[in-house]
Structure formats: C-alpha cells, structure tokens
Amino acid sequence: MTKKLYITTAIPYVNAKPHIGNALDYLLADIWARYQKQQGNEVRFQVGTDEHGNKIAAKAKEAGQSPQEYVDSMYGNFKTVMEAVGAEYTDFIRTTDIHHRAAVQFIWQKLGPYLYKNQYEGWYCIGHEAFFTDKEAKETNGVCPDHQTPYEKISEENYYFKLSEFAPRIRGAIDKGEFEIVPEFRKKEFLNILDKLPDVSVSRPRKSLSWGVPVPGDDSQVMYVWIDALSNYLTVLGYPDQSGWQDYWPADVQVIGKDIVRFHAAIWPAMLMALELPLPKKLLVHGFVNAGGAKMSKTVGNIVDPMDVIGGYGVDAFRYYFSRHIPTLDDGDFTWEKFENAYNNELANELGNLASRIANMVTRYQSGVAAAAPSEHDEELYYQAMETSEFHRAIDQVWLMVRSLNQYLEEVKPWAVAKERETNPEAETHLSEILTYAVGTLQQIARLLEPFLPTTAASLHELFKDGVVAESVPVLFPKIYNHTENPQAARSTKS
C-alpha cells in the first residue's frame, strides 16, 4: 500500500554562500526520499531559505540593498546547490513568501495562551539569532564556539514562550518513541538539558530587529526568527488554509545538523503541542564535516565548496564520498586527498572497471547477449541500515557486493574458461553461468545504489538494457588526479 511521506531539511540563512553542511542536509534527505519512492511510496520533500533577521539586514546594508533586494539576489545560490547535489525536492519555501508570513502570524495568535511579555536581560548571538543564559556564556568564556564571536549583552522587553511548561510532555513523547531523536547519544545529550531549558524570548523590539514578521496586534515587536523559521515545515505544506497539508503532517523525518538540536527538539515540539498538532516522527541529526581533522572556517581558509567537488568530479562522486565516508549520524572528515583516493580507487577501479570488464566480456564471449541470474547476496543488512537512517552502513553493504564480485571474477577467471571452449565441451556452459551471475549481481548492485548514486545506477541499468550490452560501453568514472599523484605517471618518472 502506498504511503504519503514527508521529509524536511533545515532552512539556511541566505547571508552567505551554501556550505558542505547545507549540501549534506539535501543529500541525506534525497537518499531517504529516493529510497522511499523506490518502495512505491509518495514523498514530499521540503527545502527552503531563511530570509529574516538581523544577519540578513546587516548584509543587505553592506551591499547597499534593501533586505528584500538582498534576499532576492541570494536565495538562488541555495537552489543551485540543491539541484547540483541531485536533490529531487518537491517543495521550496522562502520565509519572505506572502503565504508563509500570513501563516506565521496565524500561528503566533494560536500560541497566544503560552505567550507573555517580560523584560529580557542576557546574552545574544547574532550568528545563531539566539539567546543564551549566563551559565552558557560563562562556559564558553563569553564567545560563541560555533561562530567565534563574542555574545552581545542585551536588555529589552520581549514576548516569551512558555517552553518550560512543555518539557515534561516532550520528555514523555521521546520516552514513548512518539518523537524519535537519532542517534541515541544526541537524544541523551538533549534529555540532559531539557528540564533546565528556560522560557524562550520569541520577539524583539522593532528598534532592534526591523527585518522580520510583525507581531500581530503589537507594532512595537517583530517575531524572533526561530518562531518564523521553524513554522516553515508546516506552512510549506499549505498550513493552515490550503487543503491537503494534513495528508503529510506529521513529518516522517526532519534532517538537521547537530548545532540546531535544541530548537528542533524543544522549541519546535512545544510549538506543535501548543498548536495541538502531532510531533515529527524522527529527528535525524547529522554531525559536522571537518577538513583534515579541523573545523572548517573562513579564518583558517579550509572551507570546501560543494560546487567545487561536484564541478570537478561529478555529482555521484560527491554523493558517494559524503554518503559512505562521512558517517550519517556523526562527525566526518574531508580532505582532497581522501576524496580523490576514494574516487580513483573505489569508484573508478572497483565499480567502474568492474562494469566495463563484465560488459566487454559479454560482448566478446557472448556476442553482447547479457542474461542475468538472480544474485545470492543477502540484502537484509542493507535494508536494516536504511530503516535506521545509517546510510553509510547501507552503502557499505553494497560495496561489499562490488568487492565480492571483483574477487569472484578473479577466482573463476572467465577469460581462462573462454580459452577452454575449443577443448572442453562443458566450458561454454560454465562461461555462460559465470557471466550470467556477474550481470545479475551487477544489476542488483545498481538497484541498491539508486538512492545513493542515481546517475551511475541508471548507466548500469542502461548498459544491459533488454538483455543486450550497449554498443558503446561508457567509462563511468574516468581517473582524475588533481590532488594526488597519478601512479602511472609516477612509475614512468622513476623508470
């Protein structure tokens, strides 16, 4: 039976270029969406941009533009990366959209019983567009560890949301498995702070924050950006006034980075409870991608642009490295050397050469007629990993099959069996069995790779379409040595 499913990604601020973390959101969500569609399910897949707040207003001023002109010129950068990553999203939202702004004001009014006005004095990080307690500021010596900028001391009158009132209900939903946070260690980290979370400031005076959604009924206040931003997961579906949004809410999976867990695991569920709506089923929290063991930073100059990776090696090379070599639910590491070694040794040698080798043998020994026998490889561990959102483990299982098939061919030596055909009447049948098994296993590999490497999977299916090898056998991953030494060139230099 077809299910209607919904997956979301965090919406980034448009004040800077898209980074690896954004691309990772889109990739993980796309892998899940393609996997579900492969199972026959209907998927809505949300992406978007967060376009309000002081960071945006400051950047617009620097650029000599109005905030609206600035966001209009910037949001397309994120669409470019989404599409370059191959994300088959269905819904794109901008928080400056007319429907979204009106819906957020409706949400504010529904939250009314849980809102109150109070004087706020504390620490504010413009990078997070968030407030932090004295204790949190003291623990980091007054400097935001994520943005390396000092917190600002602020005193002003704001609206507050009674977050503390919802903590027991949120804990209960997590304990019952109604609201799952993966991985487990992120859930434990969050539960350790849940009961200590104070009520949250959800607005700022217009004099401090002019670029945002006005608070209905109070012209002196503008909504704090997180109330505005978090609501997008609902408003993009058409909440509250467009029909059909109920078919997809609650979200089945919400993909976020580890730095925004508290907003999605505390503020967002509390808002939904106040709105009397069900909570998302799963919060999938991924880690950071480091560069050679160090945090990526503009100051250090070690930031990796996802477009450089995709432009230089192709989208499936990007998808391969970041789905297999970066753990889905933890921090990972990228260097150009690691990436290029994975590209040349695993994609080009292990998979690309395997496909060419099998296709060429079928052409040479069987006039291009490619029968396929069902593979004996068990897929249970693959499906287990997909269901637990451990995508790196799932693609590892596929790669075990790739390596196993390479090893099989080395052991049975079909080229040697082909030579025996003149003298051994059983060699023809044996050779046919070998190649039939090889083609069948390669097609199984292609099917399991569809969520991860869709272009490559399509090429592998096309290679043996209708049981006949394509006239031209493509080189799936031509060798590239932009950041590592070409072994052949090295050997010829030494000789």
C-alpha positions as CSV (number, residue, x, y, z in Angstrom):
1,M,0.0,0.0,0.0
2,T,1.4,3.4,-1.0
3,K,2.2,5.7,1.9
4,K,2.3,9.5,1.8
5,L,5.5,10.5,3.5
6,Y,7.2,13.8,4.3
7,I,10.9,14.7,4.8
8,T,12.3,18.1,5.7
9,T,15.6,19.9,5.7
10,A,16.8,22.8,7.8
11,I,16.4,26.2,6.0
12,P,19.7,28.1,5.9
13,Y,20.2,31.8,6.2
14,V,20.9,33.4,2.8
15,N,23.6,35.8,4.3
16,A,26.5,33.6,3.0
17,K,27.3,31.0,0.3
18,P,25.9,27.5,0.8
19,H,28.4,25.2,2.6
20,I,29.0,21.5,3.0
21,G,26.6,21.2,5.9
22,N,23.8,22.5,3.7
23,A,24.7,20.1,0.9
24,L,24.7,17.2,3.4
25,D,21.2,18.1,4.5
26,Y,20.0,17.9,0.9
27,L,21.9,14.7,0.2
28,L,20.7,12.7,3.2
29,A,17.1,13.8,2.7
30,D,17.3,12.9,-1.0
31,I,18.8,9.4,-0.3
32,W,15.8,8.8,2.1
33,A,13.3,10.2,-0.4
34,R,14.6,8.1,-3.4
35,Y,14.7,5.0,-1.2
36,Q,11.0,5.5,-0.2
37,K,9.9,6.2,-3.8
38,Q,11.7,3.0,-4.8
39,Q,9.5,1.2,-2.3
40,G,6.4,2.7,-4.1
41,N,5.7,5.5,-1.6
42,E,4.7,9.1,-2.3
43,V,7.2,11.6,-0.9
44,R,7.0,15.4,-0.3
45,F,10.5,16.8,0.2
46,Q,10.9,20.3,1.6
47,V,13.8,22.7,1.2
48,G,14.0,26.4,1.5
49,T,15.7,29.5,2.7
50,D,15.5,31.5,6.0
51,E,15.4,35.2,4.9
52,H,14.6,37.3,8.0
53,G,16.7,38.6,10.9
54,N,19.5,40.9,11.8
55,K,22.2,39.0,10.0
56,I,20.2,39.5,6.7
57,A,19.6,43.2,7.4
58,A,23.3,43.8,8.2
59,K,24.4,42.0,5.0
60,A,21.9,44.0,2.9
61,K,23.2,47.2,4.3
62,E,26.7,46.2,3.5
63,A,25.6,45.5,-0.1
64,G,23.7,48.8,-0.4
65,Q,20.4,47.0,-0.9
66,S,17.1,46.7,0.8
67,P,16.7,43.4,2.7
68,Q,14.2,42.2,0.2
69,E,16.5,43.0,-2.7
70,Y,19.4,41.3,-1.0
71,V,17.5,38.0,-0.3
72,D,16.1,38.0,-3.8
73,S,19.7,38.1,-5.1
74,M,20.9,35.4,-2.7
75,Y,18.4,32.6,-2.4
76,G,19.1,31.2,-5.8
77,N,22.6,30.1,-4.6
78,F,21.0,27.5,-2.4
79,K,18.7,26.3,-5.2
80,T,21.8,25.9,-7.4
81,V,23.4,23.6,-4.7
82,M,20.2,21.6,-4.1
83,E,20.0,20.9,-7.8
84,A,23.7,20.2,-8.2
85,V,23.5,17.6,-5.4
86,G,20.7,15.9,-7.3
87,A,18.0,16.6,-4.6
88,E,14.6,15.8,-6.1
89,Y,12.7,18.2,-3.7
90,T,9.0,18.8,-4.2
91,D,8.5,22.0,-2.2
92,F,10.7,25.1,-1.9
93,I,9.9,27.8,0.6
94,R,11.2,31.3,1.3
95,T,10.3,32.8,4.6
96,T,9.6,36.0,2.8
97,D,6.8,34.3,0.8
98,I,3.4,36.0,1.3
99,H,1.6,32.8,2.4
100,H,4.3,31.9,4.9
101,R,4.3,35.4,6.5
102,A,0.5,35.3,6.9
103,A,0.5,31.7,8.2
104,V,3.2,32.6,10.8
105,Q,1.0,35.4,12.1
106,F,-1.8,32.9,12.4
107,I,0.5,30.6,14.3
108,W,1.5,33.4,16.7
109,Q,-2.1,34.0,17.5
110,K,-2.7,30.3,18.2
111,L,0.3,30.3,20.5
112,G,-1.3,33.3,22.4
113,P,-2.2,31.4,25.6
114,Y,1.5,30.4,26.0
115,L,3.0,33.9,25.3
116,Y,3.7,36.7,27.8
117,K,5.7,39.9,27.8
118,N,8.7,40.3,30.1
119,Q,12.0,42.2,30.4
120,Y,14.9,40.3,28.9
121,E,18.5,40.7,30.0
122,G,21.1,38.2,28.7
123,W,23.4,37.2,26.0
124,Y,22.6,37.1,22.3
125,C,24.5,35.5,19.4
126,I,23.8,37.1,16.1
127,G,25.2,34.1,14.3
128,H,22.6,31.8,15.8
129,E,20.0,34.5,16.1
130,A,19.5,33.1,19.5
131,F,19.7,34.0,23.2
132,F,21.9,32.2,25.7
133,T,21.9,32.0,29.5
134,D,24.6,33.4,31.8
135,K,25.8,29.9,32.5
136,E,26.1,29.0,28.8
137,A,28.0,32.2,28.1
138,K,30.3,31.6,31.1
139,E,31.1,28.0,30.0
140,T,32.4,29.4,26.6
141,N,34.1,32.4,28.1
142,G,31.6,34.7,26.5
143,V,32.4,33.6,23.0
144,C,30.1,31.6,20.7
145,P,32.0,28.4,19.9
146,D,30.3,27.9,16.6
147,H,30.8,31.5,15.3
148,Q,33.9,32.6,17.3
149,T,32.2,35.9,18.1
150,P,31.5,37.4,21.5
151,Y,27.9,37.3,22.8
152,E,26.2,40.7,23.0
153,K,24.7,41.8,26.3
154,I,21.1,42.8,25.7
155,S,18.4,44.3,27.8
156,E,14.9,44.8,26.3
157,E,11.3,43.9,26.6
158,N,10.2,40.8,24.6
159,Y,7.5,38.3,24.3
160,Y,8.3,34.9,25.9
161,F,7.0,31.5,25.0
162,K,6.3,29.1,28.0
163,L,8.8,26.4,26.8
164,S,9.4,25.2,30.3
165,E,5.7,24.2,30.6
166,F,6.1,21.7,27.7
167,A,9.3,19.9,28.9
168,P,7.6,17.0,30.7
169,R,5.3,16.4,27.7
170,I,8.3,16.5,25.3
171,R,10.2,14.0,27.5
172,G,7.2,11.8,27.6
173,A,6.9,11.8,23.8
174,I,10.6,10.9,23.5
175,D,10.3,8.1,26.1
176,K,7.3,6.6,24.4
177,G,9.0,6.6,21.0
178,E,6.4,9.0,19.5
179,F,9.2,11.6,18.8
180,E,12.5,9.8,18.0
181,I,15.9,11.6,18.0
182,V,18.7,9.7,16.3
183,P,21.5,9.0,17.0
184,E,20.8,7.8,20.6
185,F,23.7,9.8,22.0
186,R,22.2,13.0,20.7
187,K,18.9,12.1,22.3
188,K,20.7,11.6,25.6
189,E,22.6,14.9,25.3
190,F,19.3,16.7,24.7
191,L,17.4,15.0,27.5
192,N,20.2,16.1,29.9
193,I,19.3,19.7,29.3
194,L,15.6,19.5,28.5
195,D,14.4,20.2,32.1
196,K,16.8,23.1,32.5
197,L,15.6,25.0,29.4
198,P,14.1,28.3,30.4
199,D,11.1,30.0,28.6
200,V,12.4,31.5,25.4
201,S,12.3,35.0,24.0
202,V,10.3,34.9,20.8
203,S,10.3,38.6,19.7
204,R,12.5,41.6,19.7
205,P,11.6,45.3,19.7
206,R,11.3,46.8,16.2
207,K,14.1,49.2,17.0
208,S,16.4,46.1,17.5
209,L,15.0,44.0,14.7
210,S,13.2,45.6,11.8
211,W,13.5,42.9,9.2
212,G,11.0,40.2,10.1
213,V,7.4,39.2,10.5
214,P,5.5,41.8,12.6
215,V,3.8,40.6,15.8
216,P,0.1,40.7,15.2
217,G,-1.6,43.3,17.4
218,D,1.7,44.8,18.6
219,D,3.5,47.1,16.2
220,S,6.4,47.6,18.6
221,Q,7.6,44.0,18.3
222,V,8.9,41.8,15.5
223,M,9.0,37.9,15.7
224,Y,12.2,36.3,16.7
225,V,13.5,34.5,13.7
226,W,13.2,30.9,15.1
227,I,9.4,31.1,15.5
228,D,9.3,32.3,11.9
229,A,11.8,29.8,10.6
230,L,10.5,26.6,12.4
231,S,7.0,27.2,11.2
232,N,8.1,26.7,7.5
233,Y,7.8,22.9,7.9
234,L,4.1,23.4,8.2
235,T,3.4,26.4,6.1
236,V,5.2,24.9,3.0
237,L,2.5,22.2,3.1
238,G,-0.2,24.8,3.0
239,Y,-1.0,25.1,6.7
240,P,-3.4,26.4,7.9
241,D,-5.7,27.3,5.0
242,Q,-4.7,25.1,2.0
243,S,-6.2,21.6,1.7
244,G,-4.0,18.5,1.7
245,W,-1.4,19.6,4.3
246,Q,-2.9,17.1,6.8
247,D,-2.1,14.2,4.4
248,Y,1.7,14.8,5.0
249,W,1.9,16.1,8.6
250,P,3.5,14.9,10.9
251,A,6.8,14.8,9.1
252,D,8.3,11.3,8.9
253,V,11.9,12.6,9.1
254,Q,13.4,16.0,9.8
255,V,17.1,16.3,8.8
256,I,19.2,18.8,10.8
257,G,22.7,19.5,11.9
258,K,23.8,18.9,15.5
259,D,24.1,22.6,16.2
260,I,20.4,23.2,16.0
261,V,19.1,20.3,18.0
262,R,17.6,22.3,20.9
263,F,15.5,24.4,18.5
264,H,14.1,21.4,16.8
265,A,13.9,19.1,19.8
266,A,12.5,21.6,22.3
267,I,11.0,24.8,20.8
268,W,9.5,23.2,17.7
269,P,7.8,20.3,19.6
270,A,6.5,22.8,22.2
271,M,5.1,25.0,19.4
272,L,3.4,21.9,17.8
273,M,1.9,20.9,21.2
274,A,0.6,24.4,21.7
275,L,-1.0,24.2,18.2
276,E,-2.4,20.8,19.1
277,L,-0.6,19.1,16.2
278,P,1.3,15.8,16.3
279,L,5.1,15.9,16.6
280,P,7.5,14.8,13.8
281,K,8.2,11.1,13.9
282,K,12.0,11.3,13.7
283,L,14.7,13.9,14.1
284,L,17.8,12.8,12.1
285,V,20.8,14.7,13.4
286,H,24.0,14.6,11.4
287,G,27.4,15.9,12.5
288,F,29.8,18.3,11.1
289,V,32.2,17.7,8.2
290,N,35.8,18.7,9.3
291,A,38.7,19.4,7.0
292,G,41.8,17.3,7.8
293,G,40.6,17.0,11.5
294,A,40.0,20.7,11.9
295,K,36.7,22.6,11.9
296,M,36.0,24.3,8.6
297,S,36.5,28.1,9.0
298,K,36.8,31.2,6.8
299,T,39.5,32.4,9.1
300,V,41.6,29.3,8.6
301,G,40.7,29.2,4.9
302,N,39.9,25.5,4.8
303,I,36.3,25.7,3.7
304,V,35.3,23.2,1.0
305,D,32.8,24.5,-1.5
306,P,30.4,21.6,-2.5
307,M,30.2,23.1,-6.0
308,D,34.0,22.6,-6.4
309,V,33.6,18.9,-5.6
310,I,30.7,18.4,-7.9
311,G,32.1,20.5,-10.7
312,G,35.4,18.7,-10.6
313,Y,34.3,15.1,-10.2
314,G,30.6,14.9,-10.9
315,V,27.5,14.7,-8.7
316,D,27.7,10.9,-8.0
317,A,31.3,11.2,-6.8
318,F,30.1,13.8,-4.3
319,R,27.2,11.7,-3.2
320,Y,29.4,8.6,-2.9
321,Y,32.0,10.2,-0.6
322,F,29.5,12.1,1.6
323,S,27.2,9.1,2.0
324,R,29.8,6.5,2.5
325,H,32.9,8.1,4.0
326,I,31.0,10.6,6.2
327,P,29.1,8.8,9.0
328,T,25.4,9.7,8.6
329,L,24.9,10.4,12.3
330,D,28.3,11.7,13.5
331,D,31.1,14.0,12.5
332,G,33.2,13.1,9.5
333,D,36.3,14.3,7.7
334,F,37.1,15.5,4.3
335,T,40.5,16.2,2.6
336,W,41.0,16.4,-1.2
337,E,43.5,13.5,-0.9
338,K,41.0,11.2,0.9
339,F,38.3,12.2,-1.6
340,E,40.4,11.6,-4.7
341,N,41.7,8.3,-3.4
342,A,38.1,7.2,-2.8
343,Y,37.2,8.4,-6.3
344,N,40.0,6.7,-8.1
345,N,40.4,3.5,-6.1
346,E,36.8,2.8,-5.3
347,L,34.6,4.4,-7.9
348,A,36.9,4.2,-10.9
349,N,38.8,0.9,-10.1
350,E,36.3,-1.2,-8.1
351,L,33.0,-0.2,-9.7
352,G,33.8,1.5,-13.0
353,N,36.3,-1.1,-14.1
354,L,34.0,-3.9,-12.9
355,A,31.2,-2.7,-15.1
356,S,33.4,-2.3,-18.2
357,R,35.0,-5.6,-17.6
358,I,31.7,-7.5,-17.4
359,A,30.2,-5.7,-20.4
360,N,33.3,-6.3,-22.5
361,M,33.4,-10.0,-21.7
362,V,29.7,-10.4,-22.5
363,T,30.3,-8.6,-25.8
364,R,33.4,-10.7,-26.6
365,Y,32.3,-14.1,-25.5
366,Q,28.5,-14.0,-25.9
367,S,28.0,-11.6,-28.8
368,G,26.7,-9.0,-26.4
369,V,23.7,-11.1,-25.2
370,A,23.6,-10.5,-21.4
371,A,21.4,-12.8,-19.5
372,A,21.0,-12.1,-15.7
373,A,20.6,-14.6,-12.9
374,P,19.2,-13.6,-9.5
375,S,22.1,-12.8,-7.2
376,E,22.6,-14.7,-4.0
377,H,23.7,-11.7,-2.0
378,D,21.5,-11.1,1.1
379,E,20.1,-7.6,1.3
380,E,18.8,-7.7,4.9
381,L,21.7,-5.7,6.4
382,Y,21.3,-3.0,3.7
383,Y,17.6,-2.6,4.5
384,Q,18.2,-2.6,8.2
385,A,20.7,0.3,7.8
386,M,18.3,2.2,5.5
387,E,15.5,1.9,8.1
388,T,17.7,3.1,10.9
389,S,19.0,6.1,8.8
390,E,22.5,4.8,8.9
391,F,23.1,5.4,5.2
392,H,26.8,4.9,5.3
393,R,26.3,1.4,6.6
394,A,23.8,0.7,3.8
395,I,26.2,1.7,1.0
396,D,29.0,-0.2,2.8
397,Q,26.9,-3.3,2.2
398,V,26.6,-2.5,-1.5
399,W,30.4,-2.0,-1.7
400,L,30.9,-5.4,-0.1
401,M,29.0,-6.8,-3.1
402,V,31.1,-4.8,-5.5
403,R,34.3,-6.2,-4.0
404,S,32.9,-9.7,-3.7
405,L,32.0,-9.7,-7.4
406,N,35.5,-8.5,-8.3
407,Q,37.0,-11.2,-6.2
408,Y,34.7,-13.8,-7.8
409,L,35.8,-12.9,-11.3
410,E,39.5,-13.1,-10.2
411,E,38.9,-16.6,-8.7
412,V,36.8,-18.2,-11.6
413,K,38.8,-16.4,-14.4
414,P,36.2,-16.3,-17.1
415,W,38.9,-15.3,-19.7
416,A,40.6,-18.6,-19.0
417,V,37.3,-20.6,-19.2
418,A,36.7,-18.9,-22.6
419,K,40.1,-20.3,-23.9
420,E,39.0,-23.9,-22.8
421,R,35.9,-23.9,-25.1
422,E,37.7,-25.5,-28.0
423,T,38.8,-28.5,-26.0
424,N,36.2,-28.7,-23.2
425,P,32.6,-29.1,-24.2
426,E,31.4,-28.0,-20.7
427,A,33.4,-24.7,-20.8
428,E,30.7,-22.9,-22.8
429,T,28.0,-23.6,-20.2
430,H,30.4,-22.8,-17.4
431,L,31.3,-19.5,-19.0
432,S,27.6,-18.6,-19.6
433,E,26.9,-19.3,-15.9
434,I,29.7,-17.1,-14.7
435,L,28.7,-14.1,-16.9
436,T,25.0,-14.6,-16.1
437,Y,25.8,-14.4,-12.4
438,A,28.1,-11.4,-12.9
439,V,25.4,-9.5,-14.9
440,G,22.7,-10.4,-12.3
441,T,24.9,-9.2,-9.4
442,L,25.8,-6.0,-11.1
443,Q,22.1,-5.3,-11.7
444,Q,21.4,-5.9,-8.0
445,I,24.2,-3.5,-7.1
446,A,22.7,-0.9,-9.5
447,R,19.3,-1.3,-7.9
448,L,20.6,-0.8,-4.4
449,L,22.7,2.2,-5.5
450,E,19.7,4.0,-6.9
451,P,19.1,6.1,-3.8
452,F,22.8,6.9,-3.5
453,L,24.3,7.2,-7.0
454,P,21.2,7.7,-9.2
455,T,23.1,8.6,-12.4
456,T,25.5,5.7,-12.0
457,A,22.7,3.3,-11.3
458,A,20.8,4.4,-14.4
459,S,24.0,3.9,-16.5
460,L,24.5,0.4,-15.1
461,H,20.8,-0.5,-15.9
462,E,21.2,1.0,-19.4
463,L,24.4,-0.9,-20.0
464,F,22.5,-4.2,-20.0
465,K,19.1,-2.9,-21.2
466,D,16.8,-5.5,-22.8
467,G,19.5,-8.2,-22.2
468,V,21.9,-6.8,-24.7
469,V,25.1,-4.9,-24.0
470,A,25.1,-1.3,-25.2
471,E,27.2,-0.7,-28.3
472,S,29.3,1.9,-26.6
473,V,30.5,1.0,-23.0
474,P,30.9,4.2,-21.1
475,V,33.7,4.9,-18.7
476,L,31.7,5.6,-15.5
477,F,34.5,7.3,-13.6
478,P,37.5,8.4,-15.6
479,K,40.6,8.7,-13.4
480,I,41.3,12.2,-12.1
481,Y,44.5,13.3,-10.3
482,N,44.1,16.9,-9.3
483,H,45.1,16.5,-5.7
484,T,47.1,13.2,-5.7
485,E,49.9,11.7,-7.8
486,N,49.0,9.6,-10.8
487,P,50.6,6.2,-10.1
488,Q,51.3,5.6,-13.8
489,A,53.0,8.9,-14.2
490,A,55.0,8.3,-11.0
491,R,56.2,4.9,-12.3
492,S,57.2,6.3,-15.7
493,T,59.1,9.2,-14.0
494,K,61.0,6.7,-11.8
495,S,61.9,4.5,-14.7
